[in-house]
């Protein structure tokens, strides 16, 4: 059974306000069901309902961040963390030097 049939069954149950479970989705479908696919789609729905139930490909695309913007954000974060490490190393060296100085 195609994934889209399972997704459509989940959509119809959601529209009716019914709970989404293996049993309710299986009951909605005609014929045999690939259980691993069914379980995976139900799990995906429970984790992120809006992405599974999106009706148009554009809606699916907007739900996931752009790869280049994610990469840019990660690069910025790494740069920021590297700068913090340098400052902490300098602070640690300063504290170490102060600890070695004789006290009067």
ROVOBA-257496 format. One record per atom (N, C-alpha, C, O): residue in one letter; x, y, z. Coordinates in pm, whole numbers, padded with zeros to 5 digits, always signed. Last residue first. Example, Ala and Ser with C-alpha at 12.3 -4.5 7.8 and 13.67 -1.06 7.14 Angstrom:
! ROVOBA-257496
S+01285-00225+00708;S+01367-00106+00714;S+01290+00003+00787;S+01341+00114+00804;A+01319-00569+00780;A+01230-00450+00780;A+01320-00330+00780;A+01424-00332+00846;
END
This chain:
! ROVOBA-257496
X+05299+03958+04858;X+05372+04039+04958;X+05305+04039+05089;X+05354+04102+05183;X+05330+03662+04665;X+05245+03760+04735;X+05327+03831+04838;X+05416+03771+04899;X+05456+03583+04340;X+05468+03581+04487;X+05383+03693+04548;X+05368+03801+04492;X+05261+03433+04084;X+05332+03552+04135;X+05340+03544+04287;X+05245+03505+04355;X+05097+03223+04017;X+05239+03194+04032;X+05317+03313+04088;X+05430+03294+04135;X+04850+03337+03986;X+04867+03237+04093;X+05013+03207+04118;X+05050+03169+04229;X+04886+03492+03761;X+04861+03556+03889;X+04883+03460+04005;X+04930+03500+04112;X+04907+03289+03568;X+05021+03378+03593;X+05006+03445+03729;X+05103+03454+03804;X+04648+03185+03580;X+04762+03098+03610;X+04886+03181+03643;X+04961+03148+03736;X+04498+03399+03491;X+04478+03349+03628;X+04597+03263+03671;X+04640+03269+03786;X+04593+03412+03227;X+04608+03526+03318;X+04595+03481+03464;X+04673+03523+03549;X+04509+03166+03128;X+04652+03196+03133;X+04678+03310+03229;X+04775+03306+03305;X+04230+03204+03147;X+04295+03097+03223;X+04445+03121+03235;X+04503+03099+03342;X+04198+03411+02963;X+04163+03430+03104;X+04230+03327+03192;X+04280+03359+03300;X+04275+03279+02729;X+04349+03397+02775;X+04322+03423+02923;X+04414+03453+02998;X+04077+03082+02717;X+04218+03042+02727;X+04303+03159+02778;X+04392+03139+02860;X+03851+03245+02686;X+03866+03163+02807;X+04010+03116+02827;X+04059+03110+02940;X+03902+03355+02432;X+03891+03442+02551;X+03909+03363+02680;X+03976+03409+02772;X+03897+03117+02278;X+04019+03199+02283;X+04016+03289+02406;X+04116+03300+02478;X+03631+03041+02320;X+03739+02953+02365;X+03869+03032+02377;X+03942+03017+02475;X+03497+03249+02191;X+03481+03231+02336;X+03592+03144+02393;X+03641+03170+02503;X+03572+03199+01928;X+03613+03325+01991;X+03602+03314+02143;X+03688+03364+02216;X+03440+02954+01890;X+03586+02960+01882;X+03639+03087+01949;X+03740+03082+02018;X+03173+03039+01906;X+03228+02949+02009;X+03381+02948+02008;X+03443+02941+02114;X+03155+03195+01673;X+03129+03254+01804;X+03191+03168+01915;X+03252+03221+02008;X+03203+02999+01479;X+03291+03115+01490;X+03277+03180+01627;X+03377+03216+01690;X+02982+02833+01523;X+03117+02781+01544;X+03216+02896+01561;X+03302+02891+01649;X+02776+03010+01448;X+02782+02958+01585;X+02921+02905+01616;X+02974+02929+01725;X+02828+03047+01177;X+02831+03162+01269;X+02847+03116+01413;X+02922+03175+01491;X+02784+02784+01090;X+02916+02846+01074;X+02932+02965+01168;X+03036+02981+01232;X+02511+02759+01145;X+02608+02674+01214;X+02749+02731+01206;X+02824+02726+01303;X+02407+02948+00970;X+02384+02963+01114;X+02484+02879+01193;X+02535+02923+01295;X+02487+02836+00726;X+02534+02969+00764;X+02520+02989+00915;X+02611+03042+00980;X+02340+02599+00730;X+02487+02594+00727;X+02546+02727+00772;X+02644+02730+00847;X+02083+02707+00721;X+02124+02624+00835;X+02276+02618+00843;X+02334+02631+00952;X+02089+02830+00475;X+02072+02913+00594;X+02110+02836+00720;X+02164+02894+00815;X+02124+02608+00309;X+02228+02710+00313;X+02213+02800+00435;X+02313+02842+00493;X+01886+02462+00352;X+02015+02404+00389;X+02123+02511+00400;X+02207+02505+00490;X+01600+02602+00502;X+01687+02600+00386;X+01825+02552+00430;X+01877+02596+00533;X+01394+02400+00718;X+01479+02516+00689;X+01566+02493+00566;X+01601+02380+00533;X+01068+02288+00645;X+01206+02251+00669;X+01295+02369+00633;X+01275+02432+00529;X+00830+02404+00581;X+00841+02348+00715;X+00985+02310+00748;X+01021+02300+00865;X+00841+02470+00317;X+00849+02580+00414;X+00866+02528+00556;X+00912+02602+00644;X+00808+02222+00198;X+00935+02291+00184;X+00950+02401+00287;X+01059+02424+00339;X+00542+02165+00258;X+00647+02078+00311;X+00782+02150+00306;X+00861+02139+00400;X+00422+02366+00110;X+00404+02366+00255;X+00510+02278+00320;X+00562+02312+00427;X+00485+02286-00146;X+00539+02412-00097;X+00529+02419+00055;X+00618+02472+00122;X+00339+02048-00177;X+00485+02040-00163;X+00545+02170-00111;X+00646+02166-00039;X+00041+02051+00026;X+00113+02090-00095;X+00263+02079-00072;X+00310+02099+00040;X-00054+01967+00269;X-00122+01921+00148;X-00046+01953+00020;X-00066+01888-00082;X+00079+01829+00559;X+00086+01938+00461;X+00030+01888+00328;X+00064+01779+00283;X+00096+01627+00740;X-00037+01660+00688;X-00037+01774+00588;X-00143+01812+00537;X+00360+01616+00812;X+00300+01500+00747;X+00169+01536+00679;X+00136+01482+00574;X+00399+01865+00930;X+00479+01828+00812;X+00417+01710+00739;X+00422+01704+00616;X+00220+01877+01147;X+00205+01971+01036;X+00285+01931+00913;X+00243+01960+00801;X+00305+01676+01334;X+00183+01661+01255;X+00175+01751+01133;X+00129+01709+01027;X+00559+01539+01443;X+00546+01665+01370;X+00424+01660+01278;X+00439+01642+01157;X+00523+01311+01598;X+00636+01400+01625;X+00617+01537+01562;X+00654+01639+01620;X+00299+01190+01488;X+00296+01228+01630;X+00409+01323+01666;X+00394+01407+01754;X+00386+01145+01225;X+00272+01233+01251;X+00274+01281+01396;X+00253+01400+01422;X+00590+00961+01270;X+00622+01090+01210;X+00509+01191+01234;X+00535+01308+01261;X+00436+00749+01368;X+00538+00810+01453;X+00574+00949+01401;X+00587+01043+01479;X+00289+00694+01139;X+00218+00735+01261;X+00317+00804+01356;X+00284+00906+01417;X+00497+00620+00967;X+00416+00738+00936;X+00338+00787+01058;X+00323+00907+01078;X+00595+00389+01095;X+00684+00503+01070;X+00603+00631+01044;X+00638+00737+01094;X+00372+00221+01091;X+00428+00265+01219;X+00516+00387+01202;X+00512+00479+01284;X+00344+00188+00810;X+00237+00243+00891;X+00290+00299+01022;X+00256+00411+01061;X+00588+00065+00748;X+00555+00194+00690;X+00447+00264+00771;X+00455+00384+00798;X+00563-00177+00895;X+00673-00082+00923;X+00645+00057+00867;X+00677+00157+00931;X+00319-00288+00772;X+00322-00243+00911;X+00439-00149+00941;X+00418-00048+01008;X+00149-00236+00496;X+00288-00259+00532;X+00309-00200+00672;X+00316-00078+00688;X-00168-00384+00487;X-00090-00265+00517;X+00051-00308+00551;X+00072-00405+00624;X-00431-00499+00270;X-00318-00522+00361;X-00235-00395+00373;X-00230-00312+00282;X-00754-00329+00253;X-00647-00418+00209;X-00536-00429+00311;X-00544-00376+00421;X-00820+00006+00327;X-00870-00118+00266;X-00751-00203+00224;X-00656-00151+00165;X-00807+00190+00635;X-00749+00148+00508;X-00814+00019+00458;X-00857-00066+00536;X-00918+00221+00882;X-00958+00317+00779;X-00913+00270+00641;X-00973+00307+00540;X-00788+00036+01035;X-00931+00018+01012;X-00980+00108+00899;X-01075+00074+00829;X-00534+00150+01048;X-00553+00023+00976;X-00700+00002+00943;X-00734-00045+00834;X-00594+00371+01211;X-00548+00393+01073;X-00568+00266+00991;X-00613+00273+00876;X-00668+00246+01449;X-00764+00334+01380;X-00723+00358+01235;X-00808+00365+01146;X-00435+00093+01514;X-00565+00029+01491;X-00660+00118+01412;X-00726+00072+01320;X-00236+00286+01548;X-00220+00182+01448;X-00355+00121+01412;X-00386+00100+01294;X-00395+00607+01584;X-00327+00489+01637;X-00314+00387+01525;X-00375+00402+01419;X-00517+00909+01652;X-00435+00842+01552;X-00360+00729+01621;X-00272+00752+01704;X-00858+00979+01734;X-00718+00960+01772;X-00645+00881+01663;X-00705+00799+01593;X-01063+01209+01544;X-01036+01079+01606;X-00888+01066+01637;X-00803+01131+01576;X-01154+01426+01406;X-01122+01443+01547;X-01094+01313+01619;X-01100+01307+01742;X-01184+01420+01139;X-01298+01372+01218;X-01273+01384+01369;X-01362+01356+01449;X-00933+01502+01059;X-01048+01588+01028;X-01171+01550+01110;X-01252+01635+01145;X-00790+01276+01139;X-00766+01404+01206;X-00885+01497+01183;X-00931+01563+01275;X-00884+01088+00957;X-00908+01068+01100;X-00890+01198+01177;X-00967+01228+01269;X-00789+01198+00719;X-00934+01187+00738;X-00967+01165+00885;X-01068+01217+00934;X-00509+01181+00762;X-00576+01311+00742;X-00725+01302+00772;X-00781+01387+00841;X-00477+00903+00770;X-00446+00983+00889;X-00516+01118+00879;X-00575+01165+00977;X-00544+00845+00505;X-00624+00788+00614;X-00601+00867+00742;X-00696+00895+00816;X-00338+00979+00372;X-00477+01021+00351;X-00568+00968+00461;X-00659+01038+00506;X-00122+00825+00459;X-00129+00967+00496;X-00272+01019+00480;X-00321+01094+00564;X-00187+00586+00332;X-00180+00590+00478;X-00192+00734+00527;X-00262+00763+00623;X-00167+00665+00067;X-00294+00612+00117;X-00298+00618+00269;X-00402+00650+00328;X+00102+00736+00050;X+00001+00841+00038;X-00135+00794+00087;X-00211+00873+00144;X+00240+00496+00059;X+00242+00585+00176;X+00131+00688+00170;X+00072+00723+00272;X+00061+00218-00088;X+00143+00340-00095;X+00133+00424+00032;X+00032+00422+00103;X+00085-00118+00000;X+00000+00000+00000;X+00090+00124+00000;X+00183+00133+00079;
END
